[in-house]
């Protein structure tokens, strides 16, 4: 599946990430000594095809995710997905809504080479 198809066709409508919850984030090194990040997401709508998914990000170039205990972890109220230069992608879970592209004011983002959708029961 093409990466853009994932966000434009699969994770839309009843399967949208809007109003879901990040339930877990796992960061690990693979056998090639590259970082991989798995983001577990739950709280889909009743009519969704999903109960829980994981987004597996590979070829991590940058990740920035901030948490403090004054805030609830972690409702997805909005997100931004962009295709960058050099075959990289950008996924942000706290975007600056005033700008369509990448912004210095975006928070909680990942820059990576590939993404896979893992549907969990």
Buried (B, 14 or more C-beta within 10 A) or exposed (E): EEBEEBBEEBBEEEBBBEEBBBBBBEEEEEEEEEBBBBBBBBBBBEEBEBEBBBBBBBBBBEBEBEEEEEEEEBBBEBBBBBEEEEEBBBBBBBBBEEEEEBBEEBEBBBBBBEBBBEEEE
